[in-house]
C-alpha cells in the first residue's frame, strides 16, 4: 500500500481490508478494485500447550501479540467481547508477524492472534492450540481480502483493471477446483512443512472474488468497518462506497 500510495507500484494485491481502510482514513489516495473471500477461514488465537490458557477467559492478565489495526487485533477484540472479558484486562502487544512468532516461542507473550500460514506453522512448531478460531467461533466476518490501486490510476486505466480482475477471477476458480495442485504451488513458495500443506488440502479451500459493483458485498464490508470503528480499531468512520474504483 505504501508503494502504491507513493507511486512506485500501481497495484496492491491480496491484503486485509482493515489496514486498507486505515490507510484510506489516513489520507492515502487508494481505491478498492476487487475483493476476495476464502472459506473455510483459518485465523485463530493460539497459546502454547501447557500454558494454562485453554479458553478466552484465561487471557485475563495475559499478553497477546496482535498486528495493529489488522486481522489479529480485531479477532482478539471480538473474542473478548463474545466471552464478556473487558479488553483492559488483557495486554495487547503490537507486533508484526516476524517478531510475534519468536515472542510466542520464547514466552515473551502468552498468546498470538494470527492468520494462515503463520498460525499453522506456530501451532505445529511451538506445540500450540487454538483458543478462538475465526470460522468456528466468530459470529460474523469482519475482515476480507482486498485489491487496491490509486484513484487516478483507476480513472485512467479502467480497461486494464477489468482485464486484471478477470485474470484473478479465473485463477481463483482454478485454485478452488484444483486444491492439491494449488496448495502444492503455495507450499513451494512459502516453504512450510508437508503437514501444513496436507492440512490445507484437507480443508479444500474455496476462493470467491467480488467486484466493486457488488452492492451486497460492499454492504457487508461497510458493516465490518462500522464495527471496527465502534471498537476503536479504526480511528474514524469511513464510507466504503466512496473508495471504490469506477470500472
Rosetta blueprint (number, residue, H / E / L):
1 X L
2 X H
3 X H
4 X H
5 X H
6 X H
7 X L
8 X L
9 X L
10 X L
11 X E
12 X E
13 X E
14 X E
15 X E
16 X E
17 X H
18 X H
19 X H
20 X H
21 X H
22 X H
23 X H
24 X H
25 X H
26 X L
27 X L
28 X L
29 X L
30 X E
31 X E
32 X E
33 X E
34 X E
35 X E
36 X E
37 X E
38 X E
39 X E
40 X L
41 X L
42 X L
43 X L
44 X E
45 X E
46 X E
47 X E
48 X E
49 X L
50 X L
51 X L
52 X L
53 X L
54 X L
55 X L
56 X H
57 X H
58 X H
59 X H
60 X L
61 X L
62 X L
63 X E
64 X E
65 X E
66 X E
67 X L
68 X L
69 X L
70 X L
71 X H
72 X H
73 X H
74 X H
75 X H
76 X H
77 X H
78 X H
79 X H
80 X H
81 X H
82 X H
83 X L
84 X L
85 X L
86 X L
87 X H
88 X H
89 X H
90 X L
91 X E
92 X E
93 X E
94 X E
95 X L
96 X L
97 X H
98 X H
99 X H
100 X H
101 X H
102 X H
103 X H
104 X H
105 X H
106 X H
107 X L
108 X L
109 X L
110 X L
111 X E
112 X E
113 X E
114 X E
115 X L
116 X L
117 X L
118 X H
119 X H
120 X H
121 X H
122 X H
123 X H
124 X H
125 X H
126 X L
127 X L
128 X E
129 X E
130 X E
131 X E
132 X E
133 X E
134 X H
135 X H
136 X H
137 X H
138 X L
139 X L
140 X L
141 X L
142 X L
143 X L
144 X L
145 X E
146 X E
147 X E
148 X E
149 X E
150 X E
151 X H
152 X H
153 X H
154 X H
155 X H
156 X H
157 X L
158 X H
159 X H
160 X H
161 X H
162 X H
163 X H
164 X H
165 X H
166 X H
167 X H
168 X H
169 X H
170 X H
171 X H
172 X H
173 X H
174 X H
175 X H
176 X H
177 X H
178 X L
179 X H
180 X H
181 X H
182 X H
183 X H
184 X H
185 X H
186 X H
187 X H
188 X H
189 X H
190 X H
191 X L
192 X L
193 X L
194 X H
195 X H
196 X H
197 X H
198 X H
199 X H
200 X H
201 X H
202 X H
203 X H
204 X L
205 X L
206 X E
207 X E
208 X E
209 X E
210 X E
211 X L
212 X L
213 X L
214 X L
215 X H
216 X H
217 X H
218 X H
219 X H
220 X H
221 X H
222 X H
223 X H
224 X H
225 X H
226 X H
227 X H
228 X H
229 X H
230 X H
231 X L
232 X L
233 X L
234 X L
235 X L
236 X L
237 X L
238 X L
239 X L
240 X H
241 X H
242 X H
243 X H
244 X E
245 X L
246 X L
247 X L
